[in-house]
Amino acid sequence: MSWSDLEPIVDRYHHALDAFVRGDPALQRELFSRQDDVTLANPLGPPARGRHQIEQVMERAASMLREGEPNRFERVTAYAGTDVAYMVEIERTNAKVRGSDEMLPVSLRVTTVFRMEDGEWKVAHRQADPITSPRTIDTIVDIDQP
């Protein structure tokens, strides 16, 4: 299998992310696996596992965004096997965050894992964080831990 075989699902995924930054998680939900081991690690909290947790996390995150512009996607790498594929991208957009009337830049480093399920590609894992430029080592120190 080549990466070009996955372009239709990646296009749908990117379109769903554009809707997400406008506050609508519905298209994104449709693309995620319904298996118990599906995971979502967004930048707003700890990883969620299972469909129910993921839907709650998506709803919460989408409720904080509105009027987002279409994302710009910078592909870092991608791989496609016969039943598993992944890509690493930088996602960039501008959106109104929480109650702000100002458009703010939002950039995320994202790893997405796709898995073939019942003849269809589904998102099995998404991890997103705001690290898109070099940082110093002290930024990973967890001051809340003893």
LINNOR-V950114 format. One record per run of one state. SS is the DSSP state (H for helix, E for strand, L for the rest). FROM is the first residue (numbers start at 1). LEN is the number of residues. Records with the same first field share a line. If there is no record, write none. Layout:
SS = FROM-LEN, FROM-LEN
This chain:
L = 1-2, 21-5, 33-6, 42-6, 50-1, 64-1, 67-5, 81-3, 98-5, 118-2, 130-7, 141-6
H = 3-18, 26-6, 51-13, 137-4
E = 32-1, 39-3, 48-2, 65-2, 72-9, 84-14, 103-15, 120-10
